[in-house]
Amino acid sequence: AMAARCRLAARFHHIHGTNIRLDASHTQATRVESFANGLCFSQEPLAPGQIFLVEIEEKELGWCGHLRVGLTAHDPQSLEVVPEYSLPDLVNMGDTWVFAITRNHNRVVVEGEEVQVRGHPWEPFLLIERVRIPRDTLVGRSRPGRYSHILDDLYKMNVLPATARRSRIGVLYAPQPDGTADMHIVINGDDMGPSARGLPTTRPLYAVIDVFASTKSVRVIPVDYGFPSLQTLCRLVIQKHIVHRLAIDGLDLPPLLKSFCQHE
């Protein structure tokens, strides 16, 4: 049931900003004009611990600013008009928590709280509170090419720039003992920590994706909450031991597996 609900929510809502065009599957959102009116929502409210994950597919030069991501307790169906901006318009309506994605992301730290050590990028699961998500799906990967031998150190260390093409950004909420929830933003498999605290769990919470400024098109990436496949585990081992991704071409592997190991 959880898997079915996650699949259903891995689409954009039919209510969106006036400059957004959705594809037939409602999994790709493209801003066709200007730099604003690019607000999108998840088709369904998220379940606790369920991540809404998108990949940046296309950028547009000439604008300042990047993707904005968060959660809202407003049902998109109830909006008389979709706000032009998530920040500040939608946030000013209340019960909405949205952050601009940058190369660095701020987290909310309670006084006296220790900053948790992030997991190794080769660990198969990302752990957030009691939520365990297969890390492999969360990680954005650059395409292999002429400069792969230079970029692969960044590739292995999981620091593909947050605002780059093929970067993957996700948002979820984790319930807390006091009945509220913390919002977490995940960038390329790395949990940024609580971005907002005290979210209400008594109301449905929808993901907010603002395809703003230099971000032109994003695609929803479905996430399966199960064990990593044998194919994924093989890829992790291969990537861990090669010099750079171009070296995969010389391995005695089927072409589809080579492609999967390089960039899928």
Secondary structure, DSSP 8 states (H G I E B T S, - for coil): -HHHHHHHHSSB-S---TTEEE-TTS-EEEE-SSSS--EEEBSS---TT--EEEEEEEE-TT-----EEEEESS-GGG-SS--S-IIIIIGGGSSEEEEE--SS------TT--------TTSSEEEETTEEEEHHHH-------TTHHHHHHHHHTT---TTSTT-EEEEEEEE-TTSEEEEEEEETTEEEEEEEEEEESSS--EEEEE--TTEEEEEE-----S---HHHHHHHHHHHHSSSGGGGGGSS--HHHHHHHHT-
